[in-house]
Amino acid sequence: MSYRVNCLINLLKSSIPGSTTIRLYSRWTHRRPSRVILPFEENPKVSLKKEKIIDLGQHRTEEKSVPLKSAKQINQVDFESGNDNHNKSLLDPVKGKEVKAKKEELLKKQKNYLSQKKVFDDDGNIIYEKLKENDSRISSLFVKLKSKKERLRTGQMLVEGWRLIVDGLEAKCKLQYIIFSQISDLNNLRPFLPKTGVQIFKIPYKEIEMWSDVVTSPGILGVFERPTAENIRRLSKPLPLQFICDNIRVPGNLGAILRAAVGVGCEKVLLTKGCVDLWDPKVVRSAAGAHFRQPIHTSIDWEEMLNFLPKETSVFIADSNIHMDMKEGTNVTLDSQIPVVPYYGVDFTDLKHMTVVLGGETEGISVDTYRLAASRNGIRLNIPLQKGVDSLNTGMAAAVIGFEIRKQLVLSWAKAKAERDIGQVT
């Protein structure tokens, strides 16, 4: 029934001119009254519900033409009535000038702090500058830090994570920049930060993630002035031991060797020409702060190597190839074969100084290393392994040999001290 009525209504709309303004309803076709009241019935005894009528008179349209009050008029009314203190303080011209003056003073102080590279303000809060995405200062800084040539020219190094930044600050290395995304990471550095000399920038995490070398970035980075072998601050007395890295090409391997050297307590580490860049971010990350604690000399020619070796040092080669014919070399014929012994078969306590040479896993030990060992009556140290295992990672080999030397020296010193104590008592 309702469908036919709707069709009839649509037909009337299309046939009557100006029918678009006619309001036609078909809702009555859906109603189902409970009772029909006839006009000729007497006393139907039906109670009809009276609905409240809402008057939509002319005043509704007149309200639209009422002009809006100005801000000055609203302020005057609110001030006289005393009902809205918030609007009164915002719209009061005298207080508005005071707020504006305070803001200008704070901005002036902040600019002064930033120009002086102050880290803390008068209230002890860390001062930082919030930057927008793709800021040119950040992008240019990271581009330089990613280039080996620019790192050498500017003398800078990049570290990731607040723990590595703390390592650098504890080693009294000069921190130049901090770039972070979360305030909590910055607060971890509060006890270690200097009072001046550091520029701190807050940028979005996604931008830090874009420049990071790790899959999940820690969200905070530091840029240090590159430490040198002369200004490294030692926390303990080193052992009479040094490492030579011979053609270490993998960043992770070099970082592992440096980390083992710090743990053992080496005197210094020497890198020959051909090794991976010491300040590569991957080397810095895998070394876990060794750059700040270990004197490291880089890009050393074999002709200059003797200048870094003490006269009384004994040369050892970490070499797993025990069947190599040592008489075959490049344009060199060695007079005698260098002996091979297990790493625990040498009494290191009888030696005044030790030099351990570690070769790369791909290139192996160079002929120059064998030549040096032959001239110093050197020994090849072998780490016995189970069948089916050819060799260890160079970082692991450095740790195994280094801690064997440390163990023997510490036990010897402890024994000597105990004998002295017994002699003093008797």
C-alpha positions in Angstrom: 0.0 0.0 0.0 2.8 2.5 1.0 4.7 1.7 -2.2 1.6 2.7 -4.3 1.1 5.9 -2.4 4.8 6.8 -2.9 4.5 6.2 -6.6 1.4 8.4 -6.7 3.2 11.2 -4.8 6.1 11.1 -7.2 3.7 11.2 -10.1 2.0 14.3 -8.7 5.4 16.0 -8.1 6.4 15.5 -11.7 3.1 16.7 -13.1 2.3 19.7 -10.9 4.4 22.8 -11.7 6.3 24.1 -8.6 5.7 20.9 -6.7 9.2 20.9 -5.3 8.1 23.3 -2.6 5.0 21.3 -1.7 5.5 19.1 1.4 3.8 15.8 0.9 3.8 13.1 3.6 3.0 9.5 3.5 3.8 8.7 7.1 0.0 8.4 7.8 0.0 5.2 5.7 2.3 3.5 8.3 0.3 4.5 11.4 -1.9 2.0 13.0 -4.2 3.8 15.5 -5.7 1.7 18.2 -9.1 3.3 17.8 -10.9 5.6 15.4 -13.0 8.4 17.1 -16.1 9.3 15.1 -17.5 12.8 15.3 -21.1 11.7 16.1 -20.2 9.6 19.1 -21.3 10.9 22.4 -18.9 10.7 25.3 -16.3 8.4 23.7 -14.4 8.3 27.0 -11.1 8.5 25.4 -8.2 10.4 27.0 -6.1 12.2 24.4 -2.5 13.0 25.2 -1.8 16.7 24.9 1.6 17.5 23.5 3.6 20.6 24.5 3.7 23.1 21.7 7.0 24.9 21.0 6.5 28.4 19.8 8.8 29.3 16.9 7.9 32.9 16.6 9.7 35.9 15.1 12.2 36.2 17.9 14.2 33.2 16.6 14.9 35.0 13.3 15.5 38.3 15.1 18.3 36.7 17.2 20.3 36.2 14.0 20.5 39.9 13.3 21.8 40.8 16.8 25.3 42.1 16.4 28.1 40.2 18.3 29.8 41.9 21.2 33.3 43.1 20.7 36.2 41.7 22.9 36.4 45.0 24.7 32.7 45.0 25.5 32.8 41.4 26.8 35.8 42.3 28.9 34.0 45.3 30.4 30.8 43.2 31.2 32.8 40.4 32.7 34.9 42.8 34.8 31.8 44.5 36.2 29.9 41.2 36.9 33.0 39.4 38.2 31.7 36.1 36.9 34.5 35.0 34.5 38.0 35.7 36.0 39.7 33.7 33.2 38.3 35.9 30.4 39.0 39.0 32.5 42.7 38.1 32.8 43.0 37.2 29.2 41.3 40.3 27.8 42.6 42.8 30.3 45.1 45.0 28.3 47.3 45.6 31.3 47.7 42.0 32.2 48.1 41.1 28.6 51.1 43.3 28.3 52.6 41.8 31.4 52.2 38.2 30.0 53.7 39.3 26.7 56.6 41.0 28.5 57.3 37.8 30.5 57.3 35.7 27.3 59.7 38.0 25.6 62.0 37.9 28.6 62.0 34.1 28.6 62.7 34.0 24.9 65.6 36.4 25.4 67.0 34.3 28.2 66.7 31.2 26.2 68.5 32.7 23.2 71.2 33.9 25.6 71.6 30.4 27.1 71.8 28.9 23.6 74.4 31.3 22.4 76.6 30.6 25.4 76.0 26.8 25.0 74.8 26.5 28.6 73.4 23.1 29.6 71.4 24.2 32.7 69.2 27.3 33.3 68.9 29.2 36.6 66.4 26.7 37.9 68.5 23.6 37.1 66.5 22.5 34.1 68.3 21.2 31.0 68.2 23.6 28.1 67.5 22.2 24.7 66.2 23.5 21.4 63.2 21.8 19.8 63.7 21.4 16.0 61.2 20.6 13.3 61.5 17.8 10.8 64.3 18.0 8.1 66.2 20.8 9.9 69.2 21.6 7.8 71.5 21.7 10.8 70.8 18.1 11.8 71.0 16.8 8.2 74.3 18.5 7.5 75.8 17.2 10.8 74.8 13.6 10.1 76.0 13.8 6.5 79.5 14.8 7.8 79.5 12.1 10.5 78.7 9.4 7.9 81.7 10.3 5.8 85.1 9.0 6.7 86.8 12.0 5.1 84.6 14.5 7.0 85.1 12.7 10.3 88.8 12.9 9.9 88.6 16.6 8.9 86.2 17.7 11.7 87.7 15.3 14.4 84.2 14.1 15.5 82.8 10.7 16.4 79.1 9.6 16.7 77.8 7.3 19.5 74.3 6.0 20.0 72.6 5.4 23.3 72.9 7.2 26.6 75.2 4.6 28.1 77.9 5.2 25.5 77.5 9.0 26.1 78.0 8.4 29.8 81.2 6.4 29.0 82.5 9.3 27.0 81.7 11.8 29.8 83.2 9.7 32.5 86.4 9.5 30.4 86.4 13.4 30.3 86.0 13.5 26.5 84.5 16.7 25.1 80.8 16.3 24.2 79.7 18.7 21.5 76.1 17.7 20.6 73.2 15.7 22.0 70.3 14.7 19.8 67.3 13.0 21.4 63.6 12.4 21.1 62.5 11.5 24.7 63.0 13.6 27.8 63.6 10.4 29.9 66.7 9.5 27.9 68.0 13.1 28.4 67.4 12.9 32.2 69.6 9.8 32.4 72.6 12.0 31.4 71.8 14.8 34.0 74.4 13.7 36.7 77.2 13.5 34.1 76.5 16.6 31.9 79.0 19.5 32.0 77.7 23.0 32.7 78.6 24.5 29.3 79.8 23.6 25.8 77.0 21.2 24.7 74.3 21.9 22.1 71.2 19.8 22.8 68.5 19.3 20.1 65.1 17.5 20.3 63.9 16.0 17.1 61.2 13.5 16.1 62.1 9.8 16.7 61.5 8.9 13.1 64.2 11.3 12.0 66.7 9.7 14.5 65.7 6.3 13.2 66.4 7.4 9.6 70.0 8.4 10.5 70.7 5.5 12.9 72.9 2.5 12.0 70.9 0.0 14.1 67.5 -1.6 13.4 65.9 -0.2 16.6 67.5 3.1 17.5 67.9 4.0 21.2 66.5 7.4 20.4 69.5 9.5 21.7 72.8 10.2 20.0 76.0 12.1 21.1 78.7 13.7 19.1 82.1 13.8 20.8 85.4 15.4 19.9 87.5 12.5 18.9 89.9 11.3 21.7 93.6 10.7 21.0 95.9 8.1 22.3 97.7 10.8 24.4 94.6 12.2 26.2 92.9 8.9 27.2 92.2 8.8 30.9 93.1 5.4 32.4 91.1 4.1 35.4 93.7 1.4 36.4 97.3 0.4 35.7 97.6 -1.5 32.4 99.4 -4.8 31.8 102.7 -5.0 29.9 100.7 -6.2 26.9 99.6 -4.7 23.5 97.7 -5.9 20.5 98.5 -5.4 16.8 95.5 -5.6 14.4 96.7 -6.8 11.0 94.2 -6.1 8.2 91.0 -6.4 10.3 88.4 -5.4 7.7 85.1 -6.3 9.5 83.8 -3.5 11.8 82.3 -5.9 14.3 85.5 -7.8 14.7 87.6 -4.7 15.3 85.1 -3.5 17.9 85.2 -6.9 19.6 89.1 -6.8 19.8 89.0 -3.3 21.3 86.4 -4.4 23.8 88.6 -7.4 24.8 91.7 -5.2 25.0 90.0 -2.9 27.5 88.7 -5.8 29.6 92.1 -7.5 29.7 93.9 -4.2 30.5 96.1 -3.8 27.4 98.7 -1.0 27.3 97.7 0.1 23.8 96.3 -1.2 20.5 98.1 -0.7 17.1 96.2 -0.8 13.8 98.0 -1.3 10.6 97.1 0.3 7.3 94.3 -1.7 5.7 92.2 -2.0 8.8 88.6 -0.7 8.9 88.1 2.9 10.0 88.4 3.1 13.7 85.7 5.8 14.0 83.1 4.0 11.9 79.8 4.0 13.8 79.6 0.2 13.7 83.1 -0.1 15.2 82.2 2.4 17.9 79.0 0.6 18.8 80.5 -2.9 18.9 83.5 -1.6 21.0 81.1 -0.6 23.7 83.1 2.5 24.9 86.6 1.1 24.3 87.4 4.2 22.3 87.2 6.3 25.4 89.4 4.0 27.6 92.0 2.5 25.4 94.9 4.3 23.7 94.7 3.3 20.0 97.2 4.2 17.2 95.9 3.9 13.6 97.2 3.6 10.1 100.7 2.4 11.0 103.1 1.2 8.2 105.1 -1.9 8.9 108.2 0.2 8.4 107.1 2.4 11.3 105.9 -0.5 13.5 109.2 -0.9 15.3 108.9 2.6 16.7 105.8 1.4 18.6 107.4 -1.8 20.0 109.5 -1.8 23.2 112.9 -3.3 22.8 112.2 -6.1 25.3 108.8 -7.1 23.9 108.1 -10.7 22.9 106.0 -11.2 19.7 103.2 -13.7 19.5 100.9 -14.5 16.6 97.4 -15.7 17.1 97.4 -18.3 14.3 95.2 -21.3 13.9 97.0 -22.6 10.8 99.6 -24.9 12.4 100.5 -26.7 9.1 101.5 -23.5 7.1 104.9 -23.7 5.4 106.6 -20.6 6.9 109.4 -20.7 4.3 107.1 -19.6 1.5 106.4 -15.9 1.4 106.1 -13.0 -1.0 109.6 -12.1 -2.2 110.9 -13.3 1.2 112.5 -16.5 2.3 112.4 -17.0 6.1 115.4 -18.8 7.6 113.6 -20.9 10.1 110.0 -21.9 10.8 108.3 -20.1 13.7 107.3 -22.6 16.4 103.6 -23.3 17.2 102.5 -23.9 20.8 99.1 -23.9 22.6 98.2 -20.5 24.1 98.4 -22.0 27.6 101.8 -23.6 27.0 103.8 -20.4 27.4 104.9 -19.0 30.8 104.1 -15.3 30.3 105.3 -14.4 33.8 109.0 -14.6 32.7 108.5 -12.0 30.0 108.9 -8.2 30.5 106.5 -7.2 27.7 104.3 -9.0 25.2 102.9 -8.1 21.8 100.1 -10.2 20.3 99.3 -9.9 16.6 95.7 -10.7 15.4 94.9 -11.2 11.7 91.7 -10.7 9.8 89.5 -13.7 9.2 89.5 -13.2 5.4 93.1 -12.2 4.6 94.7 -13.9 7.6 98.2 -13.1 8.9 100.3 -11.0 6.5 103.8 -11.8 5.5 105.0 -8.6 7.2 103.8 -10.1 10.5 105.7 -13.3 10.0 108.7 -11.3 9.1 108.4 -9.3 12.3 108.0 -12.4 14.4 111.0 -14.2 12.8 113.2 -11.1 13.6 112.1 -11.2 17.2 112.1 -14.9 17.8 108.4 -14.9 17.9 105.9 -17.7 18.6 102.7 -18.7 17.0 99.9 -19.3 19.5 97.3 -21.9 18.7 93.9 -22.4 20.4 93.0 -26.1 20.3 89.5 -26.7 19.1 87.1 -29.6 18.8 87.0 -31.5 15.5 85.0 -29.8 12.8 85.8 -26.3 14.1 88.4 -24.5 12.0 88.9 -21.3 13.9 87.4 -18.7 16.3 86.3 -15.2 15.7 89.3 -12.8 16.0 87.6 -11.0 18.9 87.1 -14.3 20.7 90.7 -15.3 20.0 91.9 -12.0 21.4 89.9 -12.5 24.6 91.1 -16.1 25.1 94.8 -15.3 24.7 94.5 -11.9 26.5 92.8 -13.3 29.6 95.2 -16.3 29.8 98.1 -13.7 30.0 96.2 -11.7 32.6 95.5 -14.8 34.7 99.1 -15.8 34.8 100.3 -12.3 35.6 97.7 -11.8 38.4 98.5 -15.2 40.0 102.2 -14.4 39.9 101.7 -11.0 41.4 99.4 -12.4 44.1 101.9 -15.2 44.9 104.8 -12.7 45.2 102.7 -10.4 47.5 101.8 -13.3 49.7 105.5 -14.3 50.0 106.4 -10.7 50.9 103.7 -10.6 53.6 104.9 -13.8 55.1 108.5 -12.5 55.1 107.4 -9.3 56.9 105.5 -11.4 59.6 108.5 -13.7 60.3 
